[in-house]
Amino acid sequence: MTRPQHQAHEFMQQIEQHGGKALSFPSIEIQQIDLDSSLASVLTNINSYDMLIFISANAVNHCVSLLQKLKISPQEITAKVAVIGKATGTAATAAGFVVSIQSDSGFNSDALLALPVLQGEQLRAKRILIVRGLGGLEQLTDTLTERGAEVSIAQVYVRKIPGHDVQLKRQQLSQNWTELGISDITVTSNESLQNLYEMLEVPGRNEMLNTHLIVPSQRCAQLAKQLGFQKFSVAHSANNLHMLEAINNKI
């Protein structure tokens, strides 16, 4: 599994509870963005927005940390709060936000955008702040703008290839992939998949491309095909439960 180190423990436990053996190899590292004057200005004026949209649990957690530096509590925020995915909703609620907009039938931007509250007439002239990582997808921003909303972005974290902490495991996977008996790989984003590919060297990389890969979306499946993966399945989402179902079912 390739989740960031701080997010891997629960999923590893779930795999092992179902009789599997989990090997953590973080292919992405989450780092909070520095609170510069521009970001501080956006967050200081957070109550000037009609709606906040959190893209991920990382977006919630790093936003809360930055708000704390500005001595702003989630309980003080008056904007409606929307989230993408159950994990994001759980993180937002735990942080003290009142989540009022969330899809029950999907876990991506499309599902959120399909909700009646985010249709054109209701969005006209509304000010929306999307809280996300650096370099996130523009689909949500573009669609909400097309529907008449005034959209701003707060980029609160950056994703990087992990450094020296995973160097030894990187060498082990590159040289001993077959001996480790890896039957499935799970990735939760295009970036984690791309990083995984770049982090491994031959012969491990070649052996990895012939190992069953589980991805969270068709977009990620397309990248897997481009990189040369021979066997891959698309889980319902990046949620732990859906990834586990994909491992068990080999969708």
Residue pairs with C-beta under 8 A, 6 or more apart in sequence:
1 8
1 11
1 12
1 15
1 22
1 23
1 24
1 25
1 185
1 186
2 25
2 26
2 27
2 28
2 185
2 186
2 187
2 188
2 192
2 193
2 195
2 196
3 11
3 24
3 26
3 28
3 186
3 188
3 192
4 26
4 28
4 29
4 30
5 24
5 26
5 29
5 162
5 165
6 30
7 57
8 24
8 26
10 240
11 22
11 186
11 240
11 243
11 244
12 22
12 24
14 240
14 241
14 244
15 21
15 22
15 244
15 247
16 22
18 244
18 247
18 248
20 247
23 180
23 182
25 166
25 169
25 170
25 173
25 196
26 162
26 166
27 161
27 162
27 187
27 192
27 193
27 195
27 196
27 199
28 159
28 160
28 161
28 162
28 189
28 191
28 192
28 195
29 159
29 160
29 161
29 162
29 163
30 58
30 62
30 133
30 157
30 158
30 159
31 157
31 158
31 159
31 160
32 62
32 65
32 66
32 156
32 157
33 39
33 62
33 134
33 155
33 156
33 157
33 158
35 43
35 66
35 69
35 70
39 66
39 154
39 155
39 156
40 70
42 129
42 152
42 154
43 63
43 66
43 67
43 70
43 72
43 154
44 70
44 72
46 52
46 67
46 72
46 77
46 79
46 129
47 76
47 77
47 78
47 79
48 127
49 79
49 127
49 128
49 129
49 152
50 79
50 80
50 126
50 127
50 128
51 79
51 80
51 81
51 82
51 101
51 126
51 127
51 128
51 129
52 77
52 79
52 80
52 81
52 82
52 97
52 128
52 129
52 131
53 82
53 83
53 84
53 112
53 128
53 129
53 130
53 131
53 140
54 60
54 63
54 81
54 82
54 83
54 84
54 88
54 91
54 92
54 97
54 131
55 84
55 88
55 130
55 131
55 132
55 133
55 136
55 140
56 84
56 85
56 87
56 88
56 132
56 133
57 85
57 87
57 88
57 90
57 91
58 133
58 157
59 88
59 131
59 132
59 133
59 156
59 157
60 83
60 88
60 91
60 92
60 95
60 97
60 131
61 91
61 95
62 156
62 157
63 131
63 154
63 156
64 74
64 95
64 96
66 156
67 73
67 74
73 96
74 95
74 96
74 97
75 96
77 97
79 129
80 100
80 101
81 92
81 97
81 98
81 99
81 100
81 101
82 99
82 100
82 101
82 102
82 112
82 118
83 89
83 92
83 99
83 101
83 102
84 103
84 107
84 108
84 109
84 111
84 112
85 107
85 108
85 237
85 238
85 239
86 107
86 239
87 239
87 240
89 99
89 102
92 99
93 99
101 112
101 115
101 117
101 118
102 112
103 111
103 112
103 114
103 115
105 111
106 112
106 114
106 237
107 236
107 237
107 238
107 239
107 242
108 217
108 237
109 137
109 139
109 140
109 143
112 118
112 140
113 140
113 143
113 144
116 122
118 144
118 147
119 147
120 147
120 148
123 144
123 147
123 148
123 149
124 147
124 148
124 149
125 148
125 149
125 150
126 148
126 149
126 150
127 149
127 150
127 152
128 144
128 149
128 150
128 151
128 152
129 151
129 152
129 153
129 154
130 136
130 140
130 141
130 144
130 151
130 152
130 153
130 154
131 154
131 156
132 153
132 154
132 155
132 156
133 155
133 156
133 157
133 158
133 159
134 155
134 157
134 158
134 159
135 155
135 158
135 159
136 153
136 155
141 151
141 153
144 151
145 151
159 191
161 195
161 198
161 199
166 199
170 199
170 200
172 180
173 180
173 200
173 204
173 208
174 200
174 201
174 202
174 203
174 204
174 205
175 203
175 204
176 204
177 203
177 204
177 207
177 208
177 211
178 207
182 208
182 211
183 211
183 212
184 211
184 212
184 213
184 214
184 247
185 196
185 208
185 211
185 212
185 213
185 214
186 213
186 214
186 243
186 246
186 247
187 193
187 196
187 213
187 214
187 215
187 216
187 220
188 216
188 238
188 243
189 216
189 220
189 238
190 219
190 220
190 223
193 213
193 215
193 220
193 223
193 224
193 227
194 223
194 227
196 208
197 205
197 208
197 227
200 208
209 227
209 228
209 229
209 230
210 230
210 231
211 231
212 231
212 232
212 233
212 250
213 224
213 229
213 231
213 232
213 233
214 232
214 233
214 234
214 235
214 243
214 246
214 247
214 251
215 221
215 224
215 232
215 233
215 234
215 235
216 234
216 235
216 237
216 238
216 242
216 243
217 234
217 237
217 238
218 234
220 234
221 232
221 234
224 232
225 232
233 246
233 250
233 251
234 246
234 251
235 242
235 243
235 245
235 246
235 251
236 242
236 245
236 246
245 251
